[in-house]
Amino acid sequence: MEEAKKALEVVLGIITEALAKGEKVTISGFGTFSVRTRKARTAVKPGTRERIEVPARKTVAFKPSKELKERI
């Protein structure tokens, strides 16, 4: 179990480093991770109806592979 945990940590570290560089990461039969930039926008706080500016930011996106979609 410890070996599996260490292996997963290594894989996640590699994926994280690649995404930090702006690269796409594809895992065959599973899907693709990529970095997307969200535009700045104006939002409204539900409780107060106050308008606030939400700055542009980067986010991680995941697109499942066709094989994964079929299995689910």
C-alpha positions as CSV (number, residue, x, y, z in Angstrom):
1,M,0.0,0.0,0.0
2,E,2.9,2.4,0.8
3,E,4.4,1.8,-2.6
4,A,1.2,2.6,-4.4
5,K,0.9,5.8,-2.3
6,K,4.5,6.8,-3.2
7,A,3.9,6.0,-6.9
8,L,0.7,8.1,-7.0
9,E,2.5,11.0,-5.3
10,V,5.2,10.9,-8.0
11,V,2.7,10.8,-10.8
12,L,0.7,13.7,-9.3
13,G,3.9,15.7,-8.8
14,I,4.8,15.2,-12.5
15,I,1.4,16.3,-13.6
16,T,1.4,19.3,-11.4
17,E,4.9,20.4,-12.7
18,A,3.8,20.1,-16.3
19,L,0.6,22.1,-15.7
20,A,2.6,24.8,-13.9
21,K,4.6,25.1,-17.1
22,G,1.4,25.4,-19.1
23,E,1.7,22.0,-20.8
24,K,-1.1,19.5,-21.4
25,V,-0.9,16.1,-19.8
26,T,-2.6,13.2,-21.5
27,I,-3.1,9.8,-19.8
28,S,-4.2,7.3,-22.5
29,G,-7.5,5.7,-21.7
30,F,-8.2,8.2,-18.9
31,G,-8.2,11.8,-20.2
32,T,-6.3,15.1,-20.6
33,F,-5.5,17.8,-18.1
34,S,-4.8,21.3,-19.3
35,V,-4.6,24.9,-18.0
36,R,-7.2,27.4,-19.1
37,T,-7.4,31.1,-18.5
38,R,-10.7,32.5,-17.3
39,K,-11.5,36.1,-18.3
40,A,-12.0,38.9,-15.7
41,R,-15.7,39.4,-15.1
42,T,-18.2,41.3,-13.0
43,A,-20.2,39.1,-10.5
44,V,-23.0,39.8,-8.0
45,K,-22.9,38.7,-4.4
46,P,-26.2,36.9,-3.8
47,G,-26.9,38.2,-0.3
48,T,-26.2,41.9,-0.9
49,R,-26.6,42.3,-4.6
50,E,-23.2,44.1,-4.6
51,R,-21.3,44.0,-7.8
52,I,-17.7,42.8,-7.5
53,E,-14.9,42.4,-10.0
54,V,-13.5,38.9,-10.4
55,P,-9.9,39.0,-11.8
56,A,-8.7,36.8,-14.6
57,R,-7.2,33.6,-13.4
58,K,-5.8,30.3,-14.5
59,T,-7.7,27.0,-13.8
60,V,-7.2,23.3,-14.4
61,A,-9.5,21.6,-16.8
62,F,-10.0,17.9,-17.3
63,K,-11.4,16.2,-20.4
64,P,-12.2,12.5,-20.1
65,S,-11.2,10.2,-22.8
66,K,-13.7,8.5,-25.0
67,E,-12.9,5.1,-23.4
68,L,-13.5,6.5,-19.9
69,K,-16.8,8.1,-21.0
70,E,-17.9,4.7,-22.4
71,R,-17.0,2.9,-19.2
72,I,-19.0,5.3,-17.1
